[in-house]
Amino acid sequence: MNNKKKLGAAFISLAVSGLAGLMLVAPGALANGPNGQGIGASVLTEQACNWVNFGVPADITLTSASTYDGTPLQLTASATVLNVYVTGAQATTSATENTRCIFYELGTDKSRPSVVMTIDDAQFGAKYGPGDGVEDTDMGINLDGTTPLVVDSSPCGVDVDNDWTVLSSLDLHNDGSAEGIPIEMKTRSDVDKVQLAFNETAGTGGQRCATTYTVSLLLPGGVEPDSPGATYTFSGITLSTVLTPAFIDAP
């Protein structure tokens, strides 16, 4: 039974009890016309918990430490900070009420966070020259099991209770692995801790994951560019990062 049903049952109980008392104490009053007493109540509700992520960049630029000479060349982006946390712990007029957020629907289904990363294509196109550039198909990079887009994540910086599971290296490619989960909270018991304590001001409490991740790609060797000496640009793939609450039954 959810909270709304419980509250409704309490109203019914008050109405029946009040009517019974009126009939026993002053039955004659019923003959003097209708009488009624409005019954009201108020309750302060807890703030609902919501999972939020921020820090995802609009664009990611991969750069290299040297020039391409026909040998495999690593392209890497600067480290990016990603935060996943639960809202709540709002201040109220009472020091003892509404000091933390909760997940409503406390039955078998519990909301937990999973960060999902997805690529939308299988190849980086290569171009050189001014303006829109000239395409060089041989220099394009196919994302397969040998040459994936790699996302390396660090452990959560303020995960004091080790509630989060972080995949240190995620390979995204077109061989059935165009999507992956680098960060998630797996168990319901970890999610339940949200209802025990959360320090929103300090950003601590085990329900916040602050991680850094880098994106890298290997430019394969053995390819002669159409325009040696030119600057090549690679584009054509979007990396999407979405926070997806999932529903779990297991404790």
PAZAPA-4460 file (N, C-alpha, C; in steps of 0.05 Angstrom, whole numbers, plus 32768, in hexadecimal, padded with zeros to 4 digits):
% residues 251
    n_x    n_y    n_z   ca_x   ca_y   ca_z    c_x    c_y    c_z   seq   type   mol
   8011   7FE8   8000   8000   8000   8000   8012   8019   8000     1      M     A
   800D   802B   7FEE   801E   8042   7FED   8016   8057   8001     2      N     A
   8025   806D   8002   8020   8082   8017   8005   808F   8012     3      N     A
   7FFD   8093   7FF9   7FE3   80A0   7FF4   7FCC   808F   7FFE     4      K     A
   7FCE   8075   7FFA   7FB8   8063   8004   7FB7   8063   8022     5      K     A
   7FCE   8063   802F   7FCF   8064   804C   7FC1   807D   8057     6      K     A
   7FC6   8094   804B   7FBB   80AD   8053   7F9D   80AD   8050     7      L     A
   7F94   80A1   8039   7F77   809F   8034   7F69   808E   8049     8      G     A
   7F76   8078   8051   7F6A   8067   8065   7F67   8076   8080     9      A     A
   7F7A   8087   8086   7F79   8096   809F   7F61   80AA   809E    10      A     A
   7F5C   80B6   8088   7F45   80C8   8086   7F2B   80B9   808B    11      F     A
   7F28   80A2   807F   7F10   8092   8082   7F0C   808B   809F    12      I     A
   7F21   8083   80AC   7F1F   807B   80C8   7F16   8093   80DA    13      S     A
   7F20   80AB   80D4   7F18   80C2   80E4   7EFB   80C9   80E0    14      L     A
   7EF2   80C7   80C7   7ED6   80CE   80C1   7EC3   80BB   80CF    15      A     A
   7EC9   80A1   80CE   7EB7   808D   80DB   7EB7   8091   80F9    16      V     A
   7ECF   8095   8105   7ED1   8098   8122   7EC2   80B1   812B    17      S     A
   7EC4   80C7   811C   7EB7   80E0   8124   7E99   80DD   8122    18      G     A
   7E8F   80CF   810E   7E72   80CB   810B   7E67   80BA   8121    19      L     A
   7E75   80A5   8128   7E6C   8093   813E   7E6B   80A3   8158    20      A     A
   7E7E   80B4   815E   7E7E   80C3   8176   7E66   80D7   8177    21      G     A
   7E5F   80E3   8161   7E49   80F5   815F   7E2F   80E7   8165    22      L     A
   7E2B   80D0   815A   7E12   80C1   815E   7E0E   80B9   817B    23      M     A
   7E23   80B2   8189   7E21   80A8   81A4   7E1D   80BF   81B8    24      L     A
   7E2B   80D5   81B4   7E2A   80EB   81C7   7E11   80FC   81C4    25      V     A
   7E09   8101   81AB   7DF3   8114   81A6   7DE2   8109   818F    26      A     A
   7DD3   80F4   8194   7DC2   80E9   817E   7DAC   80FC   8176    27      P     A
   7DA2   810D   8189   7D8D   8120   8183   7D95   8135   816E    28      G     A
   7DAE   813A   816C   7DB7   814E   815A   7DB2   8147   813D    29      A     A
   7DAE   812D   8138   7DA8   8124   811D   7D8D   812E   8113    30      L     A
   7D7B   8133   8126   7D60   813C   811F   7D5F   815A   8118    31      A     A
   7D74   8169   811E   7D73   8186   811A   7D7F   818E   80FF    32      N     A
   7D81   817B   80ED   7D8C   8182   80D3   7DA8   8177   80D0    33      G     A
   7DB2   8179   80B8   7DCD   816E   80B3   7DE3   817E   80C2    34      P     A
   7DF6   8170   80CC   7E0D   817B   80D9   7E27   816E   80CE    35      N     A
   7E3C   817D   80CB   7E54   8171   80C1   7E6D   817F   80CB    36      G     A
   7E82   8170   80CD   7E9B   817B   80D5   7EB0   8174   80C0    37      Q     A
   7EBC   8188   80B4   7ED1   8182   80A1   7EEA   8178   80AE    38      G     A
   7EF6   8164   80A3   7F0E   8159   80AE   7F25   815E   809B    39      I     A
   7F3A   816B   80A4   7F51   8171   8093   7F6B   8166   809F    40      G     A
   7F7F   8165   8090   7F99   815C   8099   7FAE   8168   8087    41      A     A
   7FC7   8168   8091   7FDD   8171   8081   7FF5   815F   8086    42      S     A
   8006   815C   8072   801E   814B   8076   8034   8157   8064    43      V     A
   804C   8157   806F   8063   8161   8060   806F   8149   8052    44      L     A
   8072   814A   8038   807D   8133   8029   809B   8135   8027    45      T     A
   80A8   811E   8025   80C4   811D   8021   80CA   8124   8004    46      E     A
   80E1   8131   7FFF   80E9   8136   7FE4   80F1   811C   7FD6    47      Q     A
   80E7   8119   7FBD   80EE   8101   7FAF   810B   8102   7FA6    48      A     A
   8118   80EA   7FA6   8134   80E9   7F9C   8134   80E7   7F7D    49      C     A
   8146   80F5   7F71   8149   80F4   7F54   8167   80F1   7F4E    50      N     A
   816D   80E0   7F3B   8189   80DD   7F32   8190   80F2   7F1D    51      W     A
   81A7   80FE   7F1F   81AF   8113   7F0D   81CC   810E   7F04    52      V     A
   81D2   8115   7EEB   81EE   8114   7EE3   81F5   812F   7ED5    53      N     A
   820D   8138   7ED9   8215   8150   7ECB   8234   814E   7EC6    54      F     A
   823D   8160   7EB5   8259   8160   7EAE   825F   8154   7E92    55      G     A
   824A   814A   7E85   824E   813E   7E6A   8254   8154   7E56    56      V     A
   826B   8154   7E48   8271   816A   7E36   8260   8168   7E1C    57      P     A
   825D   817F   7E10   824E   8180   7DF7   825E   8173   7DE0    58      A     A
   8278   8178   7DE1   828A   816D   7DCC   82A3   8161   7DD9    59      D     A
   82AE   814D   7DCC   82C7   8141   7DD5   82DB   8142   7DBE    60      I     A
   82F3   814E   7DC3   8307   8150   7DAF   831F   813E   7DB6    61      T     A
   8325   812B   7DA4   833C   8119   7DA8   8354   8125   7D9B    62      L     A
   836A   8125   7DA9   8383   8130   7D9E   839A   811B   7DA2    63      T     A
   83AF   811F   7D93   83C6   810D   7D95   83DF   811C   7D9E    64      S     A
   83F2   810D   7DA9   840A   8119   7DB3   841F   811B   7D9D    65      A     A
   841B   810F   7D86   842E   8110   7D71   841F   810F   7D56    66      S     A
   842E   810F   7D40   8423   810E   7D26   8420   80F1   7D1C    67      T     A
   840F   80EC   7D09   840B   80D1   7CFE   8421   80CB   7CEA    68      Y     A
   842F   80B5   7CEE   8444   80AD   7CDC   8440   8091   7CD1    69      D     A
   8428   8087   7CD2   8422   806C   7CC8   8421   8057   7CDE    70      G     A
   842A   805E   7CF6   8428   804B   7D0C   840F   8053   7D1D    71      T     A
   8404   8040   7D2C   83EC   8045   7D3B   83F0   805E   7D4D    72      P     A
   83DC   806F   7D4E   83DE   8088   7D5D   83C6   808B   7D70    73      L     A
   83CC   8090   7D89   83B7   8093   7D9D   83AC   80AF   7D9D    74      Q     A
   8391   80B1   7D9C   8383   80CA   7D9E   8373   80CA   7DB8    75      L     A
   8376   80DF   7DC8   836A   80E0   7DE3   835E   80FB   7DE9    76      T     A
   8348   80FB   7DF7   833C   8114   7E00   8344   811A   7E1C    77      A     A
   8342   8134   7E23   8348   813C   7E3F   8333   812F   7E52    78      S     A
   833C   812B   7E6A   832A   811E   7E7E   8312   8130   7E84    79      A     A
   82FB   8123   7E86   82E2   8131   7E8B   82D6   8126   7EA5    80      T     A
   82CB   8139   7EB5   82BF   8131   7ECF   82A1   812B   7ECA    81      V     A
   8298   8115   7ED5   827C   810D   7ED3   8272   8109   7EEF    82      L     A
   825C   8116   7EF6   824F   8113   7F11   8234   8106   7F0E    83      N     A
   822F   80F2   7F1F   8214   80E6   7F21   820D   80E7   7F3F    84      V     A
   81F6   80F3   7F45   81EF   80F5   7F61   81D1   80F5   7F64    85      Y     A
   81C8   80F3   7F7D   81AB   80F3   7F83   81A4   810D   7F90    86      V     A
   818E   8119   7F87   8185   8132   7F93   8178   812D   7FAE    87      T     A
   8172   8143   7FBC   8164   8140   7FD5   8171   8150   7FEC    88      G     A
   816A   8148   8004   8174   8154   801C   816E   8172   801D    89      A     A
   8156   817A   8014   8150   8196   8014   814A   81A0   8030    90      Q     A
   814F   81BA   8035   814A   81C5   804F   812C   81CC   8052    91      A     A
   8121   81CA   806A   8106   81D1   8070   8104   81E2   8089    92      T     A
   80EC   81EA   8091   80E9   81FA   80A9   80ED   81E9   80C2    93      T     A
   80ED   81CF   80BF   80F0   81BD   80D6   810B   81AF   80D4    94      S     A
   8119   81AE   80EA   8133   81A0   80EB   8130   8182   80EA    95      A     A
   8118   8178   80EF   8114   815B   80F1   8103   8150   80DA    96      T     A
   80FA   8161   80C8   80E9   8158   80B2   80F6   815D   8097    97      E     A
   80F3   814A   8085   80FB   814D   8069   8119   8153   8067    98      N     A
   812A   8146   8076   8146   814B   8075   8155   813A   8061    99      T     A
   8147   8129   8053   8153   8118   803E   813E   8111   8029   100      R     A
   8146   810A   8012   8133   8101   7FFE   812F   80E3   8000   101      C     A
   8119   80DA   7FF4   8113   80BD   7FF5   810A   80B5   7FD9   102      I     A
   810A   809B   7FD5   80FE   808F   7FBD   80E2   8085   7FC6   103      F     A
   80CE   8090   7FBA   80B3   8086   7FBF   80B0   806B   7FB1   104      Y     A
   809A   805D   7FB5   8096   8042   7FAB   80AC   8030   7FB6   105      E     A
   80AA   802B   7FD0   80C0   801C   7FDD   80BB   7FFE   7FDC   106      L     A
   80AE   7FF4   7FC7   80A9   7FD7   7FC5   80C0   7FC9   7FB8   107      G     A
   80BA   7FB8   7FA4   80CF   7FA8   7F98   80DF   7FB8   7F84   108      T     A
   80D4   7FCC   7F78   80E2   7FDC   7F63   80F0   7FF4   7F70   109      D     A
   8109   7FF6   7F6B   8119   800C   7F75   8128   8019   7F5E   110      K     A
   812A   8032   7F5E   8138   8040   7F48   8156   8041   7F4F   111      S     A
   8166   803B   7F3B   8183   803C   7F3F   818F   8049   7F25   112      R     A
   81A6   8055   7F28   81B1   8063   7F11   81C5   8052   7F01   113      P     A
   81C3   8055   7EE6   81D7   8049   7ED4   81DE   805E   7EBF   114      S     A
   81F7   8063   7EBC   8201   8075   7EA7   8206   8064   7E8E   115      V     A
   81F8   806B   7E78   81FA   805C   7E5F   8208   806D   7E4A   116      V     A
   821D   8062   7E3E   822B   8070   7E28   8226   8061   7E0E   117      M     A
   8220   8070   7DF9   821A   8064   7DDF   8227   8073   7DC9   118      T     A
   8231   8065   7DB5   823A   8071   7D9C   8225   806D   7D86   119      I     A
   8223   8080   7D74   820D   8080   7D61   8216   8078   7D45   120      D     A
   8230   8071   7D42   823A   806A   7D27   8252   8057   7D2B   121      D     A
   825C   804D   7D15   8271   8039   7D16   828C   8043   7D0A   122      A     A
   828D   805C   7D00   82A5   8065   7CF3   82A9   8083   7CF6   123      Q     A
   82C2   808A   7CFA   82CB   80A6   7CF9   82D4   80AC   7CDD   124      F     A
   82C8   80C0   7CD1   82D1   80C8   7CB6   82E9   80DB   7CB9   125      G     A
   82FB   80D9   7CA5   8313   80E9   7CA5   8313   80FD   7C8E   126      A     A
   8319   8117   7C94   831B   812C   7C80   8334   813C   7C84   127      K     A
   833D   8149   7C6E   8353   815B   7C70   834D   8173   7C5E   128      Y     A
   835C   8189   7C62   8359   81A0   7C51   8346   81B5   7C5D   129      G     A
   8346   81CD   7C50   8335   81E3   7C5A   8318   81DF   7C54   130      P     A
   8307   81F1   7C5F   82EA   81F0   7C59   82DE   81D6   7C64   131      G     A
   82CD   81CA   7C54   82C0   81B0   7C5C   82D4   8199   7C5C   132      D     A
   82EB   819D   7C4F   82FF   8188   7C4F   82FA   8173   7C39   133      G     A
   830F   8163   7C35   830D   814D   7C21   830E   8133   7C30   134      V     A
   82FC   8121   7C2A   82FB   8107   7C38   8311   80F4   7C2F   135      E     A
   831D   80E7   7C42   8331   80D3   7C3D   8327   80B9   7C4A   136      D     A
   831B   80A8   7C39   830D   8090   7C44   8321   807D   7C51   137      T     A
   8339   807B   7C47   834D   8069   7C52   8355   8070   7C6E   138      D     A
   8354   808A   7C75   835C   8093   7C8F   8345   8092   7CA4   139      M     A
   832D   808B   7C9A   8316   8089   7CAD   831B   8072   7CC1   140      G     A
   830F   8075   7CD8   8313   8061   7CEE   82F9   8051   7CF3   141      I     A
   82FA   8038   7CEE   82E4   8026   7CF4   82E5   801D   7D11   142      N     A
   82CF   8021   7D1F   82CE   8019   7D3B   82C5   7FFB   7D3C   143      L     A
   82D9   7FEA   7D40   82D3   7FCE   7D43   82DF   7FC4   7D5D   144      D     A
   82E0   7FA9   7D60   82EB   7F9E   7D79   8308   7FA3   7D7C   145      G     A
   8316   7FA8   7D66   8333   7FAD   7D67   8339   7FCB   7D6C   146      T     A
   8327   7FDC   7D60   832B   7FF9   7D63   8311   8005   7D6F   147      T     A
   830D   8003   7D88   82F4   800E   7D95   82F9   802B   7D9E   148      P     A
   82E3   8038   7DA4   82E4   8051   7DB3   82E5   8049   7DD1   149      L     A
   82FA   8052   7DDF   82FE   8049   7DFA   82F8   805F   7E0E   150      V     A
   82E8   8058   7E22   82E1   806B   7E38   82ED   8060   7E51   151      V     A
   8301   806E   7E5D   830E   8066   7E75   8303   8077   7E8C   152      D     A
   82F9   806A   7EA1   82ED   8079   7EB8   82FD   8073   7ED1   153      S     A
   82FE   8087   7EE2   830C   8084   7EFC   82F7   807D   7F11   154      S     A
   82FF   8072   7F28   82EC   806D   7F3E   82DE   8087   7F47   155      P     A
   82C6   8084   7F53   82B7   809B   7F5C   82C6   80A8   7F73   156      C     A
   82CB   80C2   7F70   82DC   80D0   7F84   82D0   80D3   7F9F   157      G     A
   82B6   80D5   7FA2   82AA   80D8   7FBC   8297   80C1   7FC3   158      V     A
   829C   80AA   7FB7   828C   8092   7FBD   8297   8085   7FD6   159      D     A
   8290   8091   7FED   829C   8088   8006   8293   806C   800E   160      V     A
   827C   8063   8005   8272   8049   800D   8275   8034   7FF7   161      D     A
   8283   803C   7FE1   8287   8029   7FCA   826C   801E   7FC0   162      N     A
   8259   8030   7FBC   823F   8027   7FB2   823E   8024   7F94   163      D     A
   8250   8032   7F86   824F   8033   7F69   8262   801E   7F5D   164      W     A
   825A   8014   7F46   826A   8002   7F36   8274   8012   7F1E   165      T     A
   828E   8015   7F1B   8299   8024   7F05   82AA   8012   7EF4   166      V     A
   82A3   8010   7EDA   82B3   8001   7EC7   82CB   8011   7EBE   167      L     A
   82E3   8008   7EC5   82FA   8019   7EC0   82FF   801E   7EA2   168      S     A
   82F8   800B   7E91   82FC   800F   7E74   82E4   8004   7E65   169      S     A
   82D8   8015   7E54   82C1   800D   7E44   82C8   8010   7E26   170      L     A
   82C6   7FFA   7E17   82CB   7FFA   7DFB   82B1   7FFB   7DEB   171      D     A
   82AE   8010   7DDA   8297   8013   7DCA   829E   800F   7DAD   172      L     A
   8290   7FFD   7DA0   8296   7FF7   7D84   827E   7FEA   7D77   173      H     A
   8280   7FE4   7D5D   8268   7FDB   7D4E   8265   7FBD   7D4E   174      N     A
   8275   7FAF   7D5E   8272   7F91   7D5F   8261   7F89   7D77   175      D     A
   8249   7F95   7D78   8236   7F8F   7D8E   823B   7F9D   7DA7   176      G     A
   824D   7FB1   7DA7   8253   7FC0   7DC0   8253   7FDE   7DBB   177      S     A
   823D   7FE7   7DAE   823A   8004   7DAA   822F   8012   7DC2   178      A     A
   8228   8003   7DD7   821D   800E   7DF0   8229   8000   7E08   179      E     A
   822E   8010   7E1D   8239   8004   7E35   8232   8015   7E4D   180      G     A
   8236   8009   7E65   8231   8017   7E7E   824B   8019   7E8E   181      I     A
   8256   8032   7E8E   826F   8035   7E9E   826B   8039   7EBC   182      P     A
   8254   8043   7EC4   824E   8049   7EE0   8232   8040   7EE7   183      I     A
   822F   8033   7EFD   8214   802B   7F06   8214   8024   7F23   184      E     A
   81FC   8024   7F2F   81F8   801B   7F4A   81E7   8001   7F48   185      M     A
   81F3   7FEB   7F50   81E7   7FD1   7F49   81D2   7FC7   7F5D   186      K     A
   81D5   7FCD   7F77   81C3   7FC0   7F8A   81AF   7FD3   7F96   187      T     A
   8199   7FC8   7F9F   8184   7FD8   7FAB   818C   7FE1   7FC7   188      R     A
   819C   7FD2   7FD4   81A5   7FDA   7FEF   81B6   7FF3   7FED   189      S     A
   81C6   7FF6   7FD8   81D5   800F   7FD4   81C3   8027   7FD0   190      D     A
   81AE   8023   7FC0   819B   8038   7FBC   818C   803F   7FD5   191      V     A
   8187   802C   7FE6   8178   8031   7FFF   8187   8045   8011   192      D     A
   81A2   8047   800E   81B1   8059   801F   81AA   8076   801B   193      K     A
   819E   807C   8004   8195   8097   7FFF   8181   80A0   8014   194      V     A
   8171   808E   801E   815D   8095   8032   8168   8097   804E   195      Q     A
   8181   808F   8052   818D   8091   806C   819B   80AB   8070   196      L     A
   81AB   80B4   805D   81BA   80CD   8061   81C5   80D6   8046   197      A     A
   81C5   80F0   8042   81D2   80FB   802A   81D9   8118   8030   198      F     A
   81F2   811F   802F   81FC   813A   8034   81FF   8148   8019   199      N     A
   81EA   8157   8011   81EB   8164   7FF7   81FF   817A   7FF6   200      E     A
   8203   8189   800C   8215   819F   800D   8232   8196   8009   201      T     A
   8239   8181   8018   8255   8178   8016   8259   8166   7FFE   202      A     A
   8244   815C   7FF2   8247   814A   7FDC   8251   812F   7FE3   203      G     A
   824C   8126   7FFB   8255   810C   8004   823E   80FA   800C   204      T     A
   8244   80E2   8013   822F   80D0   801D   822C   80B7   800D   205      G     A
   823E   80B2   7FF9   823E   8099   7FEB   822B   8098   7FD4   206      G     A
   8219   80AC   7FD1   8205   80AB   7FBB   820D   80BE   7FA4   207      Q     A
   8225   80C7   7FA5   822F   80D9   7F90   8248   80CC   7F83   208      R     A
   8248   80CB   7F69   825F   80C1   7F5B   826C   80D8   7F4B   209      C     A
   8284   80E0   7F51   8292   80F4   7F43   82AA   80E6   7F36   210      A     A
   82A9   80E1   7F1D   82BE   80D3   7F0F   82CA   80E4   7EF8   211      T     A
   82E2   80DD   7EF0   82ED   80E9   7ED8   82F0   80D3   7EC3   212      T     A
   82EB   80DA   7EAA   82EE   80C6   7E95   82FC   80D2   7E7D   213      Y     A
   830A   80C2   7E6E   8317   80CB   7E55   830D   80BA   7E3E   214      T     A
   830C   80C5   7E27   8304   80B7   7E0E   831D   80B6   7DFC   215      V     A
   8322   809E   7DF1   833A   809B   7DE0   8334   8089   7DC8   216      S     A
   8345   808A   7DB5   8341   807C   7D9C   835D   8077   7D8F   217      L     A
   8360   8060   7D83   8379   805A   7D76   8377   805C   7D58   218      L     A
   8387   806E   7D4C   8388   8071   7D2F   839A   805B   7D25   219      L     A
   838F   8048   7D15   839F   8030   7D0D   83B7   8038   7CFB   220      P     A
   83CB   8028   7CFC   83E3   802D   7CEC   83E0   8020   7CD0   221      G     A
   83F4   8024   7CC0   83F5   8018   7CA6   83E4   8025   7C91   222      G     A
   83DC   803E   7C96   83CB   804D   7C82   83DB   8065   7C79   223      V     A
   83DD   8069   7C5E   83E9   8081   7C53   83D4   8095   7C4C   224      E     A
   83D4   80AD   7C58   83C0   80C1   7C52   83C1   80CB   7C36   225      P     A
   83AB   80D3   7C2B   83AA   80DF   7C10   83BA   80F9   7C0F   226      D     A
   83BB   8107   7C26   83C9   8121   7C26   83DD   8121   7C3E   227      S     A
   83F4   8114   7C3A   8408   8115   7C50   8410   8131   7C57   228      P     A
   8412   8137   7C70   8419   8152   7C79   8401   8163   7C80   229      G     A
   83E9   815A   7C78   83D1   816A   7C7E   83C7   8163   7C99   230      A     A
   83B6   8174   7CA4   83A9   816F   7CBE   838F   8161   7CB8   231      T     A
   838B   814A   7CC5   8373   813B   7CC1   8360   813E   7CD9   232      Y     A
   8346   8140   7CD3   8332   8141   7CE8   8320   8128   7CE6   233      T     A
   8318   811F   7CFD   8307   8107   7CFE   82ED   810E   7D0C   234      F     A
   82D7   8105   7D01   82BC   810C   7D0C   82A8   80F7   7D02   235      S     A
   8290   80F9   7D0D   827A   80E8   7D04   826E   80D6   7D18   236      G     A
   8278   80D7   7D31   826C   80C6   7D46   8265   80D7   7D5E   237      I     A
   824E   80D2   7D69   8245   80DF   7D82   8245   80CB   7D99   238      T     A
   8251   80D3   7DAF   8250   80C3   7DC7   823B   80CF   7DDA   239      L     A
   8226   80C0   7DDE   8210   80C9   7DEF   8213   80BD   7E0B   240      S     A
   820E   80CE   7E1F   8210   80C6   7E3B   81F5   80CC   7E48   241      T     A
   81E7   80B7   7E51   81CC   80BA   7E5C   81CB   80AC   7E77   242      V     A
   81BE   80BA   7E8A   81B9   80AD   7EA4   819E   80A0   7EA3   243      L     A
   819E   8085   7EA7   8186   8076   7EA4   8180   8067   7EBE   244      T     A
   816C   8070   7ECD   8164   8060   7EE5   8158   8046   7EDC   245      P     A
   8160   8030   7EE8   8156   8016   7EE2   8146   800C   7EFA   246      A     A
   8137   7FF7   7EF6   8127   7FEC   7F0C   8131   7FD0   7F12   247      F     A
   8136   7FCB   7F2B   8141   7FB2   7F34   812F   7FA6   7F4A   248      I     A
   812F   7F8C   7F4D   8120   7F7F   7F61   8132   7F73   7F77   249      D     A
   814A   7F6C   7F70   815B   7F5E   7F83   8165   7F72   7F98   250      A     A
   8169   7F68   7FB0   8174   7F7A   7FC5   8191   7F7F   7FC0   251      P     A
***
